[in-house]
Amino acid sequence: MSQHNRKYSIVFSIILASLAAAVALAGCTDDLIYETEEIPDAEVEIRGEVIYKPLVPTNVQTRAEDAPVGTKYTGIKSLYVFFFNSEGERINEYCGEVNFTPAPSDGSTHEHVTFKKKVRTGRYYVYAVANICDNQKSDLGKVTSIELLRKFRLDWNDRIEDDLEMFGVFRQGYAENASAPDNEDFETDEPITVTPDRNSLHSWVRRAVSKVTVDFDGTNLKDGVTVYIKNAVLKHVASGAFLGTSSHVGDDGIELGTSDYSITYGSGESHSAWPRVTKTAPRFSPSEVWGVAGFHDDGAKALPCYENMQGTHKDKSKLQDSNGDGIIDSEKFDGVENGTYLEVEGYYVAERPEYESQGKIIYRFMLGKDAVNNFDLIRNHHYKITMRFKGYGNDVDWHIEYSEKYLDATYPEDVNYQGKFFSPDPAYTTFPNAGHTFEDQNVITVSSFKTDGTTNVWIEPEITYTYYSHDDETDNWEVDNTTSGWLTTTVGPLSEDKSHKPYTFVASMTEPTTVTINSLFPKTEEGSENAPHNLSNETGGSAVENTANCYMVGAPGWYCFPLVYGNAISGKGDNTAAYSSPHMVNHLNKQIGAPYIKDNEGIDLSSNVSVKLIWQDAEDLVEPDKIAYDPALFGGKGGIKFKISTIQEGNAVIALIDNKAKEDDYVVHERKAPYDKLGNTKAVWSWHIWATRFGFDFEKHIRILNHEEKAFDVMPVNLGWCSGNKPIRYYKRRKCEIRFRVGDREITRTIVQYPHFAVPRGDHPYYQWGRKDPFVGTNTIWGNKARWTHDGTPYGTGGEYNPPRLYNEPEVFSNNKNRKHAKDCLDVLVKNPDKWLNAPREPKNPSDFTQGFYSTNESYPDLWSIGDEKTVYDPCPPGYRVGPGDLFTGFTIPGKHTAPTLPRYWYDVIESNMLSDYYDLETVNSEVLEFYTDPRKVQSVIFPVTGYRDYDGKAEVVKYPGGTEKPEGFAWTGKAKDATNSYHLKFRRNDPVTEGDWNNRIVSPEASIIAPSGDYYNCNGFAVRPVVSSSTK
């Protein structure tokens, strides 16, 4: 595919400049700049990130009796993006409203939303507009130029929900930790270049609205003087504001307006019921009125208004007594007729020996950046005004706090079990997250200061730590400060502008649990012969909740399960979707019509029915003489119960046998020569029992992302996996919450240390695609793992015809004699869970059969899934399913095996980053391959290199370590490519890289490959990696 026709992701970051505070921007800087180079023509999918600081404090009430008590600002409600070409002409097809998704803030002073949009590469001017009220959206849509967009007039609605408009300019090349642009001056227009490589655009967005909060201080009142506070309002507010440039009353169409908003402190006409301020009680608490700690807190009531830039006037003063002669200089507007001012209504009572007076009083103050002669009411600011009363209460001095105290912190990286986080290789900028470099210096940059707008004063934050351990059984976090100390902290120097410091955290490696699976099995038995533990019930109770073709057991004891087809019962109810396909047939070759076997047409379980242990790969795991069919179980629907005495990791297959069933032509009899005429296992249905501690100990799942960032929770190991009694290592998940506190403000940052499983190759069963029954695994080349039958007789461990083929063949070779396609013998496959389907084939060279064959087997695509629903043929335990076709695509950047097949496309863990004291790094590629679960590379999942069971090579396991061929690993997905081939994961890494350049790994048909969505014959036997059913998005 031409590079000009590929899709790329462009990331937009929109950041709302903080209210009168300098804010660090966590962004990224692009490396490639298209100045004079040709811009490739490509469709770009924009993935936008909008970061803003919410105006939470605008909780106000109106003076009108029928008006609402107030509302809280809820962030971005609507978002428009405007594109103009390099000539400043509007590009209509890209302009308009975009959908967005909110994201959590995790304690930051910023919040996030994201959006996506497709554009073509090119040079643009791009702008963001948020929260335009409904009655102005139509006019906004008619804007044709940048100038008209910037000077689009916003009209004051006196409804805070409609007066929260935002504007921002997109730029490129913001450096990490860059400060917000000056809030008084809008950013200039700047062309940006959208290309596949310049894929990060940023914009600070600011509101047109500001807010005013008022506090009171009576420290300088005389004894015996009381001031009662009724309300505060804003006067001479601007009737409008320009969207993208500064404005003031007097500009085109902007007049002096009124605001109905009022902060009410005392209600009623009697001042004695209003809050009061005295010298001995200089402040009253807003908690008495609103339930917040401070009048300037985020939850306190505030007055909103539009920007009104009236300038600095050296010849005028806001002080009511500027020369200190005791005479109020100005009772009205301080000589600035169009300025916005605050008005506070109160009542004063002076009861002094030398002076007695009382009466209504109005206090006024002109807003601006200072308390003297600046009259600029700037947008996107929080003006914190403190009324400082003097003397008898009928004079007042004012204090305005222009800047906020500021506390924020960047986000740390989560770390892997080794205490490290991934650092992308800068040499491969065009490949997302390429490289294998990890660091342990985890830096949180903390901004903690107060400022008057010019000078910053550092405030040392108080730091506390809370450590947590993870409860793997409940999947909950528990405070566990006994684990404290795994994070060490180093504090760096204060920045030159005295606004921030770096705090470096280093995590130690998690202490592992090294244990064998067999040592974890408890000795206490589950259930009893008369009350066996029900495997279809999570707690073992009698109710049938979730059935499956495989059940996991983790302890000795008595167990039972209902006679139900696969997962035909789910969530305690009939799961009709699981058998809705006409291809879901039973042993009578009839479509399954009911969950319970006995309720299906033509089935009689009243006589000639028995139970049989087909095979088990751990001797004496299931006691053959203590397996029984009990028709009285489960309310007379019938069930099978069995006893496990010698608990150990292993697999067993148990079948319900119809002894009166007919023989099938040309089916090989159990364990006889492959040329016998007749034979049939006569299974009505069969079930797989997996004895393990996975699902009981440790974390039950590992979350992986595919290449489209869809999440799937998979088992840590393949279905039926056994360790061979070799020890595994488990590194438990843990986390630490780090709290930075200044006064009543607190921010929490969390570092999570992810878990890890280190496991040997072990062994696991193999599955022919679409079949529910497992076939024995292997732990040796050209052979099988030992297994035993119902009478205790061991199978041979040889590889030929082991497991036995389904259909016999003439002793004198005749190609395809007696063989059938899977689609033509589904009932026979149900009846013979122990036999390998040897399906039809054709010679690669019709004149020379010695050159081999290729499969022509035909099957149905819906055997393991119908749409996105698990079927009754799915081999996984309750709550799990075979994953979808894109399950493993996150193991490479493009999501598939395509040329060029280069290591920088892979998300594999190179040998030098694996555990050298657990694996032999020179031979580990013949044991396991480890893949990162997502591009962060903070956790990995291991797959064993165990080859596959060949569809036609006498059912032998091939591509197993130690043979003449390069060893490989495989795992099925539930998606079929066509009637003959299905999708799977395939991997092979045969040239060790323990040092040097990881990108020099040999790539060739015989060396290394990672193919996350390859396809091959569906009658081959691969592993299955179960996926949590509900995690498939």
N, C-alpha and C positions, 0 to 999 in steps of 0.2 A: 504494500500500500504506500502510495506517495506520502511524503511527510506533509505535503500541503493539504491533505485531506483527512488527517488524523484529528481526533478530538483531544483537547487539552483542558486542564483545569486552571482557572485564574482565581486567585483568592483575593477578595476585597475585604479590607478591614475598615470599618467605620467606627471612629472613636469619638465620643462626646467629650469635649473639653470640660474639665471639672469646674464646679462653681468656684470661681476666684481662687484656683489653686493650680500649682504646677503638677502635672501628672506625667509619670513615666509611661512610655508607649512600648509595649512588647510587640515588636513587629519583626520584619525580616528585610534584608537588603538583597536585591537581585544582583547577580554577578554579570549577566550579559546585557549589554545595552545596544539597541538597534538605532544607530545614529544615521549613517549613510548606507547601511546594508539594506538589501531588499527584505521586506517583511513577508514571511511565508503566508500564503492564503490558506487559512484554516478556520474551522468552526471551533469556537472556544466555549466551554461550559463554565460560566462564572460560578464560583462557590463563594458567596459573600459572607463575611463575618462583620457584624455590626456591634461595636462596643460603645457603651454609653454609660453615663452616670445618672441614674434615675432621680427625678425631682420629687423624692418621697415626701418632703415636709409640706407640700401644698395641701394641707388638710385644713380647709377653711369653712366658714359658714357665712351666709349672706344676711343682709339686714332685712330682707323681705320675709314676711311671716311664712309664706308658703314655699320658700326656697329650701333646698336640702341642707342638712346640717353640714355636709362636706363630702369630700372625696379624696382619695389618695391617687396620686399619679401612678399609673400602671405601666409605664415604659412606652415602647414604640407600638402604636396601634395600626399604623399604615406606613408603607415605605415606597417612595417613588425614586426611580433612577433616571437621570436625564443624560443622554449622549448627544454631543455635538461633534461634527467633524473638525478637521484641522483648520477649516475656514470659519468656524464658529456657527455653522449651519446645523440646525436640529436634525437628528436622525430619528424619524418617527417610529420606525419599527423596533428600536431599542428602548424608547422612552415609555414610561408608564409605571404602573404599580406592580410590585413584585411580592410574591408570597415569601414569608419568612418563618423561622422556627426559633423560639426562645431557648436559651441555654442557661444553666444555673450559674450564679455568681460566686458561690463558695466563699462568701464573706468579703469579697473584694468591693471597693468603692465603684467598680464598674460592673455592668451587666452586658450580656451578649445576645444577639440574634444572628441567625444565618439565613442566607438566601442563595438561590441559583438562577442563572440566566445565561442564555447562549448568544454570543456575538461573533462577528468575524474579526480576525486580527486586523490591526490598523492603528492609526493615531487619532486620539479623541480628546475632547474635554468632557469629563464625567463629573456629575454632581449627585448628591443624595439629598432628598427632601422627605421628612417624616412628619406624620401626624397632621397633615392638612385636613381641616374640617370639611365636612361633606358639602357645605354650600359654597366652598371655594375650589373644589376639585375640578369642576368644569372649566373655570377660568384658568386654572393652572395648566390644564391640558392644552390650552391654546397658546402657550408661550412658545415663541419661535426663535429666540436668540438668548445668548448668555446674559446680555445686559437686561433684557426683560425678565429673565428668571431671577436675577439678583434683585431687581427692583420691583419684583412682584409684591404688591401691598397686601399685607395680612390685616384683617379687620378684627378688632377686639370684640369678643363675643360675650364676655363676662360669664363664661362657663369654662371652668378650668380644663374640662375634657376637650374643649375645642381651641384652646389657646396655648398648646404645647408644641407648636411647630418647630422643626429643626432643619438646619441646613449645613452642608459640608462639601468640600472640594476634594476629589480624589487626586492623590499624588502617588508617585513611586519613589522608592529608595529611602524610606524611613529607616533609620538605624535603630537597633534595639536600645531601649531605655531613653529614646528621644523624648524631649519635653513637648508639651502641648504648645501650639502657636499662641502668640500673644492674644489674649481674649478680647482686647480692645480693637484690634485690627483684623479684618477678614483676610484670609489667605488669598493671594492673587491667583488668577487663572493660570493653569499650567497644563500644557499638553502632555498626555501620557501615551505610551506605546504598548499596545496589547499584542504580545507574541506568545508562542508556546513557552519561551524561556523566561520572559518577564511576566511572571504570573502572580505578582503580589501588589495590590493597590490598597492605599490607605486613605482614610479621610477622618478628620476630627469633625464631628457634628455638634452644633451648639443650638440651644433653644433660643427663640426670640424672647422668651419670657424670663423674668427674674423673680425672686421672692424676697420678702422682707419679714423678719421676725423681730420681736420687741421684748426686751427684758427690763427690769426695774431695779434701782439701787437707792436705798434711803439712808445710806451711811452718813451723809452730810446734812441730813435734816437736824433741826434743833429738837431737843427734848420737848415732848408735848405736842408735836406736830404729826398729823396723820394725813396721808394721801390715799384716797380711794380711787381705784382704776375701774372704768366702765368698759371702754372699747378702744380699738385703734382702726383707722381707715386710711386709705391712700386717696389723695386729691390731685387733680390735674394730671391724670394718667393719659398716656398717648392713646389716641383712638385707633392707631394702627402702627405697623412697623414694616420695613422692607425685609423680605425673606433673606437676602444674601448680601446686604451691605448695611452700614450704620445708618440710623435714622433718628429724627427728632421731631417734636411738635413744630410745625412750620414748614416741614417738607411737603411735597405735593400730596394733597389729600389727607395729611395727618394733622389732626386738630386736638385741642384739649378735650378730654373725655372724662367720664365719670366711671366709678367702679362701685358695684353693689356689695363687694366683699367687705366683711368686717370681722375682726377678731374680737369676740365678746368675752370679757373677763368677768363682768358682773351683770346680772340680769335684774330687771325691775327698775322702778324709779327711786327706790329708797337706797341711798348710798351706803347705809349701814350694813347692807347685805353684800356689798362688793368686796373683793379682795383689797387688803390694805397694806401700806408700807409705812414703817416708822423707823426712828433711829435705832431702837433696840431690836426691832424685827425688820431689817432693811430689805428683805426679799420675801415674797410669798412664793410658794412652790406651785409650779404648773400641774403637779400631780393632784393638787386639790381640785383643779378644774378639768384637766384633760388626761391625767394618768401618765404623764411623761416626766422625766427627771429635770429637764431644763427647757427654758423657753426657746433656745436655739437648736434643740435636738431635732432629729429627723421627724419624729412623730409629733412635734409641736405645730400649732396652727400658724399659717403664714399667709401673707398678702401677695398675690401675683400681680405683675404688670409688665407691659412691654417696655423695651428700651426707649430712653429719651435723652439723647446726648446734647446737653446744654452748655458744655464747656467749662473751663476754669476762668474765674473772674477775680483777679487780684484786688480789684477795688471794692469787692463786696465780701461780706462775712456771714456765715451761718450762725455764729455765736450770738445769742440774744443780748449778751453784754460783752461786746468785743473789746472795749477799752477798760473794762473793769470798774466803771464808775457807778455801778449799781443801777443804771437805767437801761431798760430793754431797748435796744437799738431799732429792731424791726419786729413787728408783730405779725407780718404777713409773709411776703414772698422773698425776702432778702434781696429785693431788687431784680430778681430773675423771674419775669412774669410767666414764662412757659415751663418752669421747672416743676417736677413731680415732688410732692411733699407728703410727709406722714403727719397725720393728725390723731392725737390721743386725747380722749375725753375723760375727765376725772372730777374729783371733788376733794377740796382740801379743808382741813380743820386745824387751826392753830390755837392752842390754849396755853398761852404763855403769860407769866405775870406782867410782862411789858407789852404784850401784844395778843389780842384775841381777834380772830377773823375766821370766816369759813365761806365757802361758795363753790359754784361750778367753775371749772377751769378747762381750757383747751390748750394743749401743748402742740406745737408744730415744729417740724424739722424738714428742711430741704434735703433730698437724697443726693448722694454723690459718692466719690471715692474717699473723701475725707470729711472731717468735721468742721472745716474752715471755709474754703472757697472753691471747691470743685463740685460741679452740678451735673456730672455725667452719670446718668442711670444706665449702666451697661447691661446688655443682655446676658443671660446665662450666669448670673451672679446670685449669691445668697448674701443679702445685706443684714448683718446682725447688729441691731441698734440697741444700745443700753441707755435707758433714761436715768440720769443721775440727778436726783432731786437735791436742792440746796435750801438751807435756811428755813423759811416758813412754808415752803411747799408751793408758793406762787411764783417762784422763779426756778429755773432748771438749767443745768448744764448738760450737754449731750456728749455721748461717746459713741462712735461708730466703729465697729470692728470690720474692716474691709475684707480681710483674708481669713480663711478658716484654718484651724489647726488641722493638719493633714496626716493621715496614717494610711499607708498602703504597702503592699509587699508583692513581689513577683512570685510566680508559682514555681516550686521546685519540680524536679523530675522524680517520678517513681523509679525504683531501682530493682535490679534482678536479685536472685538469691545470693549472688556474689557481692552485693552492695554497690553495683555499678549501673550506669545508664549509658545509652548509646549516643555516640557523637558521629554524625554523618561525615563521610569522607569528602572533603571539599574538591577533590580531583574529579568527582563524578556528579557534577551539579545537575545534569540532565536526567539522572536516574534517582528517583526518590529514595532517600535513606540507604544509599549504597554504602558499602564499607563494613568493617568489623572492628572499629575502634570504640572502646568503652572507657569511661572516666568515672572517678569516684568523688570529685570535688563538686558537690551539689550546692549551688549558690542561690540564696534568696536575698534579693536586694530590697531592703526595707527603707521606705521613705517615711520619716517621722519628724515633722517640723511645724513651726508656726512662722508666719510671715506677715509683714505689713505691706506686702506687694513689692518691696525692694530688697529687704534683708531677711534672710532665713535664720531661724534659731533652732538648732537641733534639739529634739526631745528624746531622751534615751528611753526606749520602750522596755517595759517589764516582759520577760520571756518565761513562759512555763511550758512544760512538756507533759503529755499524757500518752502512755504507751498502751497498746492494745495487742492481744493475741486473738487468733481466729479460731472459733469453734467450728471444726470441720463438719460435725454432725448436724448442727443447726444452721450453719452458714451465717452465724452472727459474730459480731465483734464483742470482746469482753475486755474491760479495763484490766490491765495486767502490768502494774508498775514494777513487778519483780523482774521483768525483762528489760528494765531501763538500762541505759548505758550503751546500747548498740548504735546510737547516734552520737558522734562527737562534734562539737561546735567550735568554730574559730571566727572571731569577729574582725573584719577588715577595717581599713581607715575610713574616716568620714570624708565625704566628697568635698571638693573645693567650695561648692555653693551651700555646704552645710545642710543638705537636704536628705542624703541617703548614705547607708552603709551596707557593705556586703556581709552576709552571714553564711559561712561555708559549713555544710553538714556532710559528714562522711559516715556511711553505714558499714558496719562490719558484716562479714559473711554469716548467713544464718547457720546456726548449729544444726546439723542434720540428724535425723533418726535413721540409723542403719539397721535393717531388720529383714528377716525372711518372711514371706507371706505365711508359711506354715506355722511360724512361731506366734502369729497374731490370732490364730483361731482360738476362741474360748473353749474351755472344757465343759461349761454348763450347756446342757442340751436344750434345744428348742422343742416345744410341743411334747406330745406323748402319743402312744399308739391309739388311744381313744379320743384324743383331742389334738390332732396334728396341727402344726403351724401352717396356715393357709398362705401360700406364696402369691396369690392374687390380691392379697390384702396387705397394705403397708405395715400394719401392726401385727399381722398374723391372725386377726379375728376371722369370724365365720363368714362375713359378708364378702361377696365377690365384687371387687372394685375395678381392677385392671388386669386383664389377662394378656398372655403373650406366648410365643413359641419357645422362649428361653426364660428361665428363672435363675436368679443368683441366690446362692446360699452362703452364709458366712459362719455357720456353727454346726456342730453335730446335733442330731435329734430326729424327730419325726416330722415329716412335711407332707403336704398334699396340695393339689391344684385341681381346678374343675376341668371337666371335659368340654372345653370351649375351643373353637377354631381360632388360633392366633390371638389377635387383639380385638376379637369380635365383641368383647365387653370392655368399655373404656369409661372411666368416670362413673362407675356403678350402673351404666346404662348400655343399651344395645347400640353398638357402633356399626350401623348399617353401611356406612361409607367404606368400611374396611373390606367388605365382600360384595360391593355393588357391581363390580366388573363381572361379565359372564365368564371370564377366564379364571375366576376364583372357584375352582372345582374341588370336590372331595374325592375320596377313594372310589366312589361309585361313578365318577365322571359326571356328576351333577353339580350345577352351580349351588354353592352354599347359600342357604336361605334363612338360617337362624343361627344365633351364636352357639347354643348348646348342641353338641353333636347328635344327641339322641332325638332332638326335635326336627331333624332334617329328614326329608322324604327318603323312604326306602331303607332307613337304618334301624336295625333291631339289636339292642345291646342286652337283651334278656337272657341270651344263651350263646354258647360257643365263643365267648369273649375272654381274652386273657391279657396279661401285661407282660412285656418282655424288655429286659435290658439289652438294647442293641449293642452298645459298646461303651466302655469307659476307659479313659487313658490314665487313671490312677487306680492301682489295685485295691480292691476292698473299699472303694469310696462309697458307692451305693451297694447295700447288701442285696444281692439278687433274690434271695428267698424272702425278703421283706418288702417286696414291691407288690402292690395289690390293687386291683380294680374294686372300688367300693361303690355300688350303685346307689347307696343310701346317702352318700355325701351330697352336700349342697342342695338340700331340699329335694332329694330324689333325682336330681339332674345327673348325678354320677361324678366321680372323681378318682384320681389315682393318689395313693399315699405310698411313701417309701421311707426307709430308714438310712441315715448316714451315721455310722459309728466311728469309723476311722477318718476323721475330717482331715483333709489335705487339699491343696489346690489341684484342680483337675476338671475334666468334662465328662459328662455322661449323656447318653441318649436313651430315652425311655419311650416305648411305643405301646399304644393300645392295639391289640391284635384281633382281627376278625378271622377266626379259625375256619369259618365256612366260606371264606372268599375263594373265588376261582383263581387258578393259575393263569399267568399271562404268557402268551407265546414268546419264546426266545429270550425270556428273562432269566438271567443267570441265577441258579440256586445259591443260597448262602454258602460262601467259602468253598464252592466247588470249582472245578476247572472251567475256564471261560468258554468251553464248547458244549456245556450241558444244554439239554433241550428245553427244560422247563424249570421254573423256580420263581418264588414270590415271597417276600417277607410278610405280606398281608397286613400291613399297618393301616389302621383306620386313620390315625394321626399320630404324630410323634413330637416329643418335647426335649429340649436341650437343658440340662442342668449344669450350671457353672459354679463350682466351689471356689470362692475367692474372697479376699478382704477388700478389694476395690468396691466402692459403693457402700462400705461399712466404716472403714478407717480412711484417713486422708481426705483431701478435697475430692469430691465426686466428679468434678468436671474441670476442663480447661477450655477457656473461651478463645476461639480463633476467629479472625476476620477473613473473609474472602477478598478478592481484589476490588470489589465494589463496596467494601466496608460493611457487609452484612455480617452479623454476629451469629456464631454457632457454638453451643456448648457441647464438647465432645468428651468421651471417656479418656482417661489418661493412657489407656492401653487398648489393644484390639480385642474384639469380642472373643471370649474364651481363653485369653492369654494366660500363660503360666510361666513362672520364672525359672523352672527347673531347680527349685530350692536354692537358687542363688540370691544373695542379699540385694535388696533395693535400697536406695537412699531417698529420703523425703525431706525436703526443706520447706518448713511450714511458713505460711503467710503471716505477716505482722505489719503493724503500722504505728506511726507516731504522729500525734497532733501537736503542732507547735503554735502557741498563742502569743501574739504580740499585743500588748495592751498599753495604751496611753490614756490616762484618765478613765472616762467611761466608754472609750472607744476600743474595740477589740477586733482583731483579724486573726483567723485561723488558717494555717497552711498545713497540709498533710503530706507525709512521705510514706508511701506504701512499698513494702518489700515483698515482691511477688514470690509465690511458691515454685518449687521445681521437683520433678521426679527424675531420678537417674535410675534407669532400669536396664537389665541385660537384654540380649536378643530374645531369649526364652523361646517359646513356641506358642502357636495358636491354631485353631481349626481353619480350614479353607472352605470357601463357599462358591458353588457355581451360581452365577448371577440368576436371580429370580427364584432360587430354591431356599426353603426355610431351614434345611437340615445341614449341620456342620459335618465336615469330613476331617479326620484326624490330622493333626499337625505333625511336624517332624523336628527333630533335634540332631539330625545327621544327614549327610549327603547320600543321595540315592537310597533313602530308606524312610521309615516312619517311626514316630514315637510309639512306644509299646502301648497296647491296649488289650482289654479283656472283654469277653462276651458274657452272656447271661449265665453260662455254666462255669464261669471262672477260667475258661480256656483262653490262653493268650493268643492273640493274632501274631503272626510273624511280623518282624519289623522290616522285611524286605519291601522294596518299592513297587515291584511289578504286580499289576492287577490287585493292588492293595491300597485303597478299597476295591472291591470287585466291580467290574463293569456291569452296567444295567443289562445290556443286550449281548447275547452270545454271538459268536462269529464262526463261520465254517473253518474247519482245520486247514482246508486248502483255501488260500487267500482269495477273497472275492470282495472287492471294495464296496462298502456300504450295505453289505448283505445283513438284513435284519435290523439295521439301525433306524431310529426314528428321530424326527425333530422334537424339540422340547414342547412346542405348541401342540403336538399330536399325541403326547403321552403324559400330560400333567397329572392325570389320575394315577398312572403307573409310578411316577416319581413320588407321589404321596405315599403309595403302598410300599415303597422301597427306599427308606431314608438312609440305608446303609450302602446304596449302590450308586456308582458314578455313571452319569449319563455320557455314553460314548455316541455322540450325535453324528449325523452324516458329514461327509468331507469330500473333497475333490483333490486329485493329485496336482501338484504344482507343474509337473510335466507328465501328461497322459501317457507318454511312451516310456517313461522311466519312473516307476513308483519309488525308487530308492532316493529320489530327490525330495521326498516328503509330501505333505498334504496341507491343505488349508481348510478351515471349518466352513461349512455351509449351513450350520444349524440355524433354525428359525425359531424365534421365541416371540413372546408378546411384550410390549414396552411397559405394561402396567402391573407387572407381577409383584414388584416391591413397593410401588406407590401409585395411587390413583389421584392425579393432580398433585396436591401437596400432602395427601393423606396416606398414612401407613396402612398397608394391607395385611390380610391374614397370612400372607406368605412371607412377610418381613421376619427375619431371624432374630431381631433384637429383643431385649427384656422390656418389661413394662416401663413406659415413659421414654423409651428410646426408639430410634428408627435408623434405617440406612440413610445417610445424608444425601442431599440433592446433588445435581451434577456440578454445581459451582462450589461445593464444600471446600475443596483444597486449593482453589485458585489464588488464595492469598499467599501461597508459598513462592510465587514469582510475581514480578512487577506487572507484566502484561496479562497475567491470569491464565496463561496457557504455555505450552511448549512450542515456541515459534522461533524461527531464525531471526536474528542471530542468537544462538543459545550461549549466552555468556554468563559467567558467575555474578556479574554485577546486577543481573536480573533476578538473582535468587535471594530468598530469605532463609538461607540455611545457616546453621551455626558451624563455623569452621572449627577444625580439630583443636586449634590452640585455645579456643574459648570453651572447650568442653573440660570435663573433670579428669585431669591427668592422673589422679590417684584412684580413679574408679575404672576408667577405660585405658587400654593400651592405645595411645593415639596413633601408632603406626598401623594398627589393624582395626581401629574402631569402625571404619567404613564397611567392614564385613560383618559388623555387629548391629549397629543402629545408625540411623540418620536423624538429626535433630533439626527441627524447623522452628523459626520464630512465629509466634501466634499473630503478630500484627506488626506494622512498620516501626513501632516504637522499639521493638526488639527487647522488651523487658521480661518476656516469658517465652518459653519454648515448649514444644511437644515432641515426643520421641516416637519414631516408627522403627520397627525391627526389620532387618534385612533377611527375609525368609523365603525369597523366591515365590514360586507359584506352582500349583498342581496342574499339570498339562492336560489339556482336554483329550489328547489322543495318545500321548506317550505312555501307554499302559497305566495312566493315572499317576505317574510318578511326579515328584516334586523336582522342578528344574530351577536354574538360576539361583541355587542355594550356595552359600559360601563353601568353598573347598572343592568345587567342581571345576571343570575345564572352562566353563563360561563365567563371565563377570557376574558377581552376585548382585541381585536386585531386590527391591521391595515393592509391594503392590497393595492397594486397598480399593475396594469397589465404591462407587457411588450408586445411587438408586436410579440413575437416568440411563436410558438406552439410546444409543446413536441410531440404530436401525435394528432389523430383525436378527442380525448376527453378532453385532458388536455393541458393547456398553462402555460407559465412561468410567475411568479409574485414575487413581494416583499411581505414578510409576517413578521410581527414583533409583539412582545409581551414582555413587561417588567413589571412584576407585583409585584416585591419585592423591595421597595424603598431602595436606598443606599444614605444616606445623610452624612454619616461619616464612618470612618473605612476603611477596606481593600475592595476596589471595586471588587477584584477578588473573593470575597466570595459570590457574588450574586448567588442565588439559580438557578440552571439549571435543569429543568425537563419538561416533557410534559405539565404540568399545570402552570409552572412558567414563565420563560423567554426564548425567542428565537428570533434570527435574521436570517432569511432565505432569502437572496437576490435573489435567483433563484429557489424558490420552484415551484411546479406545482400543479394545481388543475383543477376542472371541468371548461371548457370554458363557460358553461352556467350560472355560478355564476356571480354576479355583484360586481366588484371591482372598485376602483378609477383609474383614469388615471393621470399621471404626464407628461405633454407635454414636449417634447425635441425640441430644435431648429433643424430644418432639416439639416442645413449646419454644425452643430457642431458634428454630428455623423461621426466619423472618419472611 
